[in-house]
Amino acid sequence: MARDSFFSRIQSWFSGSFHGRYLAYILAEIGKHHPRIIRDLICTSCGLAARSLPNPVFVPEYTFQGRMGLRRADMAVFANRDDEEPIVLVEIKYRDKLIPADGVRPAQLSDYEHWCASVGERRCLVLSRETLPSNGVCTMTWTQAARVLRRREKDSDLVKALIEHLKEEGIVMQNIKTKPLIGFFKRLLCAPNGSGVLAGNLEGPQDFARLLGNVKLLSARFNADFKAAWRQAGEKHNKADDPAGTKDATINFTVSPRLDTALKSSKLMAADGSINPKALNGGSVLVWARHSLGSGNGWLRVGYGFRIEIDKSVNHEKAHLPKTYFRVWATGHEFSGESMIFSEEKLSSFELISSKAEDAVDKLDTLAGKHLHAALTKLKKTPRKLTPKQKTAVGLLIKSIGKKQPVAASQ
């Protein structure tokens, strides 16, 4: 009989719109029994020394004074048990976003900034699925938080359960087993005889789903940039260009098989018109994210992802891992096919997107930002038939993504 996880049962206690609330209670509960674990998380994310929180107390649902009224933080962190005011406020974003200004109340982040500015020692931390602009507050993704918590998961079953729950929900970057994933790819692209395809490989599809989830998390780093650029461009130009605007990146994959040219053409196809499995001779899998800047006759798409080369010789051993590339492209109504903007860079190892994905997330973020910035810069410099709104949006993206990159970005 299927059993729900502990955290799935806890989640039902709260409204679906208050994920941050139940996670705050869980973090506070961990902090109650293991204060050093949550103190390490807070200090790491906020740049505080451990001595700043000598006897920390963690209080969920704390009401504080914002710019124009009261606002509720998901959790407050007090440095000592007898302190009257907290030193850190924590806002937890699970799948929801920071609340913008609504004409009556200021933006949620603005209230936190106001609270921090009122006393110099104060900090605010936003824990979120995707990378957020700092704007005077401390930010940490759940992937980064899980990395800190993992150091102490042996000390607390609750910490271990929290990390597993975040993985199940697709909120953190996950390591992926290479053997079942490669076996799954070979099942799609290689002839079944002698190719090392794993029989009964039930883990392979699950690991492939995790890979798609990791690409989704990678794209979350840039979702806010694309949305903000399109919105700001619409303020300068005709918003009716694309009333729907741009949303989170689309996540998908493409399988490109190769056929064995040594076979007679009559043997390449099966009787039902499909490809004869025995004719498969490897190929590639592209897992990708794609952002939209306009639709209809003037559509424009910017995509990026990982291309994995598969043939019958690849396996999970280091010397035989699949060749893996980071690919970025830009294409539109006036420049598709061979005229699209396109580039690739080979990764040092397939493990960066599989068995070492958790530790490689910062490298992959930097790599994606570098190539996206280069592709957008080329798009701006190359004569293309873009709408004025698209030209403005591309210029804004170059600035915002460029600010995230180190002086010398490298893999």
N, C-alpha and C positions, 0 to 999 in steps of 0.2 A: 504494500500500500504506500502511495507517495506521501511524503511528510514535508510540510512547509518548514522552511528554516525559521530559526528563532526570530530573526529580524523581519521576516515576512509577516509573522504573527504580530509583532510589535507595531508594524506599519499600519495594520488594520485598526489600531487604537486611535489613530489620528486621521484627520481629513487628508485626502490625496494632495491637497494644495499646500500642506504644511510638512513636507519632507524634512525641512531644516529643523523643525521643532523636535521631531522624534530622534533625529541624529544628535541634536544638542543634548537631549536627555541621556542618550547612550554615552556620549563623550563625558558628560558630567558624572555619570555612574562609574565609568572607568577611572576618572580623576579622583573620585571619592575613595576608591580602594587602592589605586596606583597613581598617586598625584604626580610622580616623576614622569610617567609616560606622557600625560597630557601637557605637563610643563615643558617637556622636550619639544613637543609639537608646537606649542605657542612660542617658545623662545626661538626655535629655528625659523619659523615663518615671520616673526616680527623683529628679528635681529636683537633680541634681548639676551642678556647674560642670565644664567640660572639664579644668580643672587638677587635678581630683580623680582623673583617669585619665590621667596624663602619658604612660605607655608601656604601654597596656593589653594584657593577655594573656587569651585566652578558652579555657577548658578544659571540654570536654564531660564529662558523667558524673562529677561531683565528689561525694565522700562527705563528709558533715559530721555533727557531733554534734547530735542532737536532744534532746528532753527526757528520753527513756528509752532511747536507743540511737542507732544510726547510721541516717542517712537519705541518700538519693542525690538530688542536684539535677541537673537536666538540663544546666546550664552554670554555671560559676563565672567571675567576672570579677576579675582581679588588676589592681591599679593600676599595678604595675611588674613587670618581668620577674623580679626577684630577691625579690619578696615571698613570704613563707611562707603568708600567709592572704589569701583573696580579700576584696574590699570589697563585692561584690554576688553574690548567688546568684539564678539564674533558673530558675523552674519553668514549663515550657511545656505548655499545655493546647491540644489540637487539636480533638478532638471529645469527649474524655473529661472527667471532672470532678475536682475536688480530692477526695482520699481522706479520708473521715470517720474518726472514731475507731472502733475495732473491738473495744473491750473489753480489748485487750492493748497496742496502740500508740496514742499520741495522734493526733489529726487531723493530716493533712499540713501544713496551714497553721500549726498550733500549733507544730510543730517549727521551721518557718521563723521564726516570731515569737520563739521561744526563742533561736535563733542570732543574730538581729538584736539582741536585748536584751543579749546577753553582751558586746558591744562597741558603743559609741555610734555609731561611724562606719559601721556595716554597713547594707546595704540588701538587701531581697528584692524581686524583680520576678516577678509572675505574668503571663505572656502567654497570652491566651485568646481564644476566639471571641466569648464573650459578656461583658458587663460584670459584674464581680464586686465584692462589698463589700470595701473595703480592709482592714479589721481589722488595721491596723498595718503592712501591707506595701504596696508599690507595685503597681499594676495597670495593664495596658494591653491594649486589644483588638488583634486582628490588623489590623483596619481602621485604627486609629490608628498601628500600627507600619508598615503599608504606606505611609501618608502620609509618615512620616519617611523611610523607605527610598527612596521615589520621588524625593526631592530629589537622590539620588546614583546613580540607576539608569544614567545615562549613563557613570558611572565604572567600572561593573562589569557584565559580562554575567550573572554569577551572581546579582546583586541583581535584575536585570530578570527572569531566569528564575524566581526565588523569588516575585516579585510575581505573575507570570503563573500560577504554580502555585497560589498562594493563591486567585486568582480562579477558576481551573478547579475547585477544590475547594469553592467557595462559602463560604469562610471570611472573606472581606472584602467590605465594601460596594463595589458596582461601578457605574461610570458606564454609562449605557445610551444608545444612539443613538436620538434622537427620531424620525427619519424612518421607519425600518423598524418601530418599535414602534407609531407612530400608524397606519401603513399596515396593520399587522396588526389593530389595533382596528377600523379602518374596513372591513376585509374581513369582520369578524364582524357589524358593526352597520349598515352602510350598503349601499344598493342599488349593485350593481356599475357601473352606468352613470353616468359623470360625477362620481363621488365621489372620484376621485384615489386609488383603491386601487392599491397597487403590485403589478404582475404579477411572478410568480416571486419573491416576497418571502420568501426562506428565512431571512433574518436575524431577521425579526419574531418568530416563535415562540421563537427562542433568546433574544432580548432580553426577551420576556415571562417566560421561565423565570428570567432574571436578576432581573427585578422581583420575582418570587415569592421568590427567594433573598434579596433585600434586605429584604423584609418579614419573612422568617424571622430574619434577623440583628437587625432592630429588635425583634422579640418576645423575642429572647434576653436583652435588657436586663431583662425582667420575669419570665422563667421562674423564676429562683431565688426571687423574692418570692412568687409564687403557690404554689410548692412548699412553702416554709418556712411560709407562713401556714396552709396546709391541714394540714401536719404538726403545727404547734403547736396549732392548734384541735382536732385529734384527740386531743392529750394531755389536753385539758380536758373533752372531750365523748366521746361514743361513737364509737370508731374504725370501728365496723361501719356507720356512715352511708354510707360509700363506701370499701370495703376497698382498691380500686385506687388511691385518692388522685388527685392531679392530676399530669399529665405536662407535657412541653413543649407549647407552644401548637400547635394545629392550624393549618396554613397552607392556604388555599384561595382560590378566586375565584368571583365571581358575575357573569354576563353578563345584563343586562336590556335587551332591545331595545325600541324604539318602532316602531309601525307607522304607515304613511302613512294618515292618516284621510281623505285625499282619494280614495283608491281605493275602489271598490265592495267590499263585504264578500266577494263571491264571488271576488275576485282576491287576497285576503289569504293564502289558503292554497293550497299546491300540491296536485296530485292525490294525492300519497302522504300527505297530512295534515300535512306540515311547513309552516313559514312560507315563503311565496313570497319569494325573495331580493329581487325587485323592490319588495316592500312594506316593506322595511326602511328606517327613517327615523332612524337614529341610536339613541342610548341611552346606557347607562353600564356601566362595568366597575368592579367592586369587588374589590380584592385585599386579603385580610384575614388576621389572626391571631386565634385565639379560645382563651381559657383556660377550663378547666372547674373548677367548684367543686361537685362532687356530681353524681350521676347518678340514674337511675331516676325515680320519681314526684316527687322533690324536686330535679330538675336545675337548675343555675344556670350560665350562660355569660356571659363578659365578652369582648367582641371589639372590634377596632379595625383600621383600615386606610385605604387610599386609594381614593376614588371618583373616577373619571375620566369626564367628560362628553364624548361623541363625537357629532358630526354631520358632514354632508358638507362643511362649510366649514372644518373644522380641518385644519391641516397643520403642518409642522415649523418654519415661520417664527414669529418671536417674537410677532407681532401676531395669529397665528391658532392658537396652541398650545391644547390642550384645557384647559378649566377643571378644576381638581383640588381636591379637598376631603379633609381628614382627618376620618374618621368614627369615633365610638366608641359602643358600645351595651352594655347589660346586659339580659338576658332570662332568664326562668326558667319553671318549670312553672306558676306562678300569675300571671305577667305577661309574656305574649308578645304578638306582633302590635302593635296600636296602643298597648298599655299598657306597652311596653318603655321603658326609659330610653335616650335617644338624643340625640346632638348632632353637629354638623358645624362645621368651620371651613375657610374657603377658604384655600388656599395662595397665596403670592404668584406662583408660577410652576410649571408642569408640570415645568420643568427640575430642580426640587428633588428629584424622584423619578426623574429620567432622566439627562440629560447632566451634572448637577452633584450627583449623589447622594453621591459620595465626600466632597465638601466640605460637604454639607448634613447629614451624619449627626448632628452634635451638635444642630442645630436641630430635626431630626425627633425625636431622642431626647427633647428638652425638651418639644416639642409633644405627643408621645405621653404622657409622664409627667403633664403638666398636665391633659390631658383625661381620662386614666384616673383620676387623683386626684379630679377633679370628679365623674365618673360614680359612683365608689365612694362618695364622700361623699353624693351624692344617694340612692344605693341604701340607705345606712345610715339616712338621715333620713326616707325615704319609707316609710310603713307597708307592709311586704311580708310574705308568708308564707315566711320563711326559717327554716331549721333553726337551732338554737343554734350548731351547729358553723359554719354559713355566716356567721352574724352575727359570730362571733368572728374568722373568717378575713378578712372584709371590713374589720373594725376594724384588724387587724394589717396588711393591705395598705395602708390609708390612711396608717398611720404609716410603713411602710417606703418606699413610693413617694414620700410627701411629703418624706422626708429627702433624696431625690435632686434635688428641684426647687430652682432658685434662688429668691430672695425674690420677684422679679418675673419669672415665666416668660412668655416671649413667643415668637412664631414667629421 
